[in-house]
């Protein structure tokens, strides 16, 4: 473990240009197999269905990480981000954990994890157990790397998590952070100057649970005007829906405390 935590040992997983994506992904796959015999399933953004690709457009999940069977092509399930307990857990936890139908098992107890629904875990998570590394990125983006047993019947990953959880997390974060940087679309505005005063006001009330009609009454605006401002903020923050807009705005410090 000490060797792989060394900065130089992380170099094979670093991505500084598009051409590095494929070899870095292969290095991550092989290192995880050698370290603990687990498979790697990795996602750069749990809010979108678009899979991670190499410089030539090949899907990493199938071409590198070996998820080729129809039922294993997890990135093709459009509702996975909303239904999977793994994705739900990544929204409320930032440290590695392992999980199965019996619960979530981080190193430090998190009551938010304990409150998540685990019904039909296997069907919703597409695995019986997983070691999961949430990776919280700029602009509210959440990535995740899951490490799975090659035997789908295995339900206990406590031993590999205890022995290698932090190492897996460091390797996955190194790869994901580089991948996101080299594939990120250039933004037309700086985040610090992105939102107008009125957009922030609308988002603050939306974060407090108010509907567009209620926000309109509070701010003396038409409902359509409130919707216009919230949609404008969504575009500026590159968000896919209202919830992600609020999450990203909060992460960037726009919402502050409601008074």
C-alpha positions as CSV (number, residue, x, y, z in Angstrom):
1,X,0.0,0.0,0.0
2,X,2.8,2.4,0.9
3,X,4.2,2.1,-2.6
4,X,1.0,2.9,-4.4
5,X,0.3,5.9,-2.2
6,X,3.7,7.4,-3.3
7,X,3.2,10.4,-5.7
8,X,5.3,8.8,-8.4
9,X,3.3,5.6,-8.1
10,X,0.2,7.6,-9.0
11,X,1.7,8.8,-12.3
12,X,0.2,6.0,-14.4
13,X,-3.3,7.1,-13.4
14,X,-2.8,10.8,-14.2
15,X,-4.5,12.3,-17.2
16,X,-3.1,15.6,-18.6
17,X,-4.2,15.3,-22.2
18,X,-6.8,13.3,-24.2
19,X,-4.2,10.7,-25.3
20,X,-3.6,9.7,-21.7
21,X,-7.2,8.6,-21.0
22,X,-6.9,5.1,-22.4
23,X,-3.6,4.1,-20.9
24,X,-4.5,5.7,-17.6
25,X,-7.8,3.7,-17.5
26,X,-6.0,0.5,-18.3
27,X,-3.4,1.2,-15.6
28,X,-6.2,1.8,-13.1
29,X,-8.0,-1.4,-14.1
30,X,-4.9,-3.5,-13.8
31,X,-3.7,-1.9,-10.5
32,X,-7.1,-2.6,-8.9
33,X,-7.1,-6.2,-10.1
34,X,-3.5,-6.8,-8.8
35,X,-4.3,-5.0,-5.5
36,X,-7.5,-6.7,-4.5
37,X,-9.0,-8.7,-7.4
38,X,-11.9,-6.3,-7.9
39,X,-13.4,-4.9,-11.1
40,X,-13.7,-1.1,-11.6
41,X,-16.8,0.7,-12.7
42,X,-16.2,4.4,-13.0
43,X,-18.4,7.4,-13.8
44,X,-17.3,11.0,-14.2
45,X,-20.8,12.5,-13.6
46,X,-23.6,10.7,-11.9
47,X,-26.1,13.2,-13.2
48,X,-25.6,12.4,-16.9
49,X,-26.0,9.3,-19.0
50,X,-23.0,10.0,-21.3
51,X,-20.3,7.4,-20.6
52,X,-16.6,8.2,-20.2
53,X,-14.7,7.8,-23.5
54,X,-11.1,7.7,-24.6
55,X,-9.6,10.1,-27.2
56,X,-11.0,8.0,-30.0
57,X,-14.5,7.9,-28.6
58,X,-14.5,4.3,-27.3
59,X,-16.6,3.7,-24.2
60,X,-14.2,3.0,-21.3
61,X,-16.7,0.9,-19.3
62,X,-16.9,-1.7,-22.1
63,X,-13.7,-1.4,-24.0
64,X,-11.3,-1.1,-20.9
65,X,-13.2,-2.2,-17.8
66,X,-14.9,-5.1,-19.4
67,X,-18.6,-4.5,-18.8
68,X,-19.8,-6.0,-22.1
69,X,-22.9,-8.2,-21.2
70,X,-26.2,-6.5,-21.9
71,X,-27.3,-6.5,-18.2
72,X,-23.9,-5.2,-17.2
73,X,-23.9,-2.2,-19.4
74,X,-24.9,0.0,-16.5
75,X,-24.3,3.3,-18.2
76,X,-27.2,2.6,-20.6
77,X,-29.8,2.6,-17.8
78,X,-31.3,6.1,-18.0
79,X,-32.8,6.0,-14.5
80,X,-29.8,4.7,-12.7
81,X,-28.7,8.0,-11.3
82,X,-32.2,8.5,-9.8
83,X,-32.8,4.9,-8.6
84,X,-29.4,3.5,-7.6
85,X,-28.7,3.5,-3.9
86,X,-25.0,4.0,-4.9
87,X,-25.7,7.3,-6.6
88,X,-27.9,8.4,-3.8
89,X,-25.2,7.7,-1.3
90,X,-22.6,9.7,-3.3
91,X,-24.8,12.8,-2.9
92,X,-24.6,12.7,0.9
93,X,-21.1,11.2,1.5
94,X,-17.7,12.3,0.4
95,X,-15.5,9.6,1.9
96,X,-15.2,6.0,0.6
97,X,-17.6,3.3,1.9
98,X,-18.7,-0.2,1.1
99,X,-22.3,-1.3,0.9
100,X,-24.7,-4.2,0.3
101,X,-28.3,-4.9,1.0
102,X,-27.5,-4.7,4.7
103,X,-26.4,-1.1,4.7
104,X,-23.7,1.4,4.0
105,X,-20.4,1.1,5.8
106,X,-18.2,4.2,5.8
107,X,-15.3,4.5,8.2
108,X,-17.1,7.2,10.1
109,X,-20.9,6.9,10.7
110,X,-23.1,9.1,8.6
111,X,-26.8,9.3,9.6
112,X,-27.7,10.5,6.1
113,X,-26.5,7.2,4.7
114,X,-28.5,5.3,7.3
115,X,-31.7,7.0,6.1
116,X,-31.4,5.9,2.5
117,X,-33.7,3.3,1.0
118,X,-32.1,-0.1,0.5
119,X,-35.1,-2.0,-0.8
120,X,-34.4,-4.2,-3.8
121,X,-30.7,-3.3,-3.5
122,X,-29.4,-5.8,-6.1
123,X,-31.8,-4.8,-8.8
124,X,-31.3,-1.0,-8.2
125,X,-27.6,-1.0,-7.7
126,X,-26.9,-3.7,-10.3
127,X,-24.5,-5.4,-7.9
128,X,-24.7,-7.4,-4.6
129,X,-22.0,-5.3,-3.0
130,X,-19.6,-2.5,-3.9
131,X,-16.8,-0.4,-2.5
132,X,-17.7,3.1,-3.6
133,X,-15.6,6.3,-3.9
134,X,-17.6,9.5,-4.2
135,X,-15.6,12.2,-6.0
136,X,-17.0,15.7,-5.5
137,X,-15.7,18.0,-8.2
138,X,-16.0,21.8,-9.1
139,X,-19.4,23.2,-10.2
140,X,-21.3,20.6,-8.0
141,X,-20.4,17.7,-10.3
142,X,-20.2,14.3,-8.6
143,X,-18.2,11.4,-9.9
144,X,-18.1,7.9,-8.5
145,X,-15.9,4.9,-8.8
146,X,-17.3,1.5,-7.7
147,X,-15.2,-1.6,-7.1
148,X,-17.0,-4.9,-7.5
149,X,-16.3,-8.5,-7.0
150,X,-16.0,-10.6,-10.2
151,X,-18.4,-13.0,-8.5
152,X,-21.9,-11.5,-8.5
153,X,-22.9,-13.6,-5.5
154,X,-20.3,-11.9,-3.2
155,X,-22.1,-9.7,-0.7
156,X,-19.3,-8.8,1.8
157,X,-16.5,-6.5,0.8
158,X,-15.5,-5.5,4.3
159,X,-12.1,-7.0,4.1
160,X,-10.9,-5.4,0.9
161,X,-12.4,-2.1,2.0
162,X,-10.5,-2.2,5.3
163,X,-7.3,-3.2,3.6
164,X,-7.4,-1.1,0.5
165,X,-10.2,1.5,0.6
166,X,-8.0,4.6,0.9
167,X,-5.7,3.4,-1.8
168,X,-8.5,2.7,-4.2
169,X,-9.9,6.1,-3.4
170,X,-6.6,7.9,-4.2
171,X,-6.1,6.1,-7.5
172,X,-9.7,6.7,-8.6
173,X,-9.6,10.4,-7.7
174,X,-6.3,10.9,-9.5
175,X,-7.8,9.4,-12.7
176,X,-11.2,11.1,-12.5
177,X,-9.9,14.5,-11.7
178,X,-7.5,14.5,-14.7
179,X,-10.2,13.0,-17.0
180,X,-12.7,15.8,-16.1
181,X,-10.1,18.5,-16.7
182,X,-9.1,17.4,-20.1
183,X,-12.7,16.7,-21.3
184,X,-14.4,19.6,-19.7
185,X,-16.2,22.0,-22.1
186,X,-14.9,25.5,-22.0
187,X,-17.2,27.8,-20.0
188,X,-18.2,31.1,-21.5
189,X,-18.4,32.9,-18.1
190,X,-16.5,32.7,-14.8
191,X,-18.4,31.1,-12.0
192,X,-17.9,34.1,-9.7
193,X,-19.7,36.4,-12.2
194,X,-22.2,33.9,-13.7
195,X,-25.4,34.7,-11.9
196,X,-27.4,37.9,-11.7
197,X,-28.8,39.3,-8.4
198,X,-32.3,38.3,-9.5
199,X,-31.3,34.8,-10.5
200,X,-29.7,34.3,-7.1
201,X,-32.8,35.6,-5.3
202,X,-35.0,33.2,-7.2
203,X,-32.7,30.3,-6.5
204,X,-32.5,31.1,-2.8
205,X,-36.3,30.9,-2.4
206,X,-36.4,27.8,-4.6
207,X,-33.8,26.2,-2.2
208,X,-36.1,27.1,0.7
209,X,-38.8,24.9,-1.0
210,X,-40.9,27.6,-2.6
211,X,-42.7,27.0,-5.9
212,X,-42.4,29.4,-8.9
213,X,-45.8,30.8,-8.0
214,X,-44.8,31.5,-4.4
215,X,-41.4,33.0,-5.4
216,X,-43.3,35.3,-7.8
217,X,-45.5,36.6,-4.9
218,X,-42.5,37.1,-2.6
219,X,-40.5,38.9,-5.2
220,X,-43.4,40.6,-7.0
221,X,-42.6,38.8,-10.3
222,X,-44.7,36.9,-12.8
223,X,-44.4,33.1,-12.6
224,X,-43.0,33.0,-16.1
225,X,-40.3,35.6,-15.1
226,X,-39.3,33.4,-12.1
227,X,-39.0,30.4,-14.4
228,X,-37.0,32.4,-16.9
229,X,-34.4,33.4,-14.2
230,X,-34.1,29.9,-12.8
231,X,-33.7,28.4,-16.3
232,X,-31.1,31.1,-17.1
233,X,-29.2,30.1,-14.0
234,X,-29.4,26.4,-15.0
235,X,-27.8,27.2,-18.3
236,X,-25.0,29.3,-16.8
237,X,-24.2,26.5,-14.2
238,X,-24.4,23.8,-16.9
239,X,-27.1,22.0,-14.8
240,X,-29.5,19.3,-16.2
241,X,-32.4,20.1,-13.9
242,X,-33.7,22.3,-11.1
243,X,-32.2,20.1,-8.3
244,X,-28.8,20.2,-9.8
245,X,-29.0,23.9,-10.4
246,X,-29.7,24.4,-6.7
247,X,-26.9,22.0,-5.7
248,X,-24.3,23.7,-8.0
249,X,-25.4,27.2,-6.8
250,X,-25.0,26.1,-3.2
251,X,-21.6,24.5,-3.9
252,X,-20.4,27.8,-5.5
253,X,-21.6,29.8,-2.5
254,X,-24.4,31.7,-4.3
255,X,-27.2,30.7,-1.9
256,X,-25.7,31.6,1.4
257,X,-28.0,31.5,4.5
258,X,-31.7,32.2,4.2
259,X,-32.8,35.1,6.4
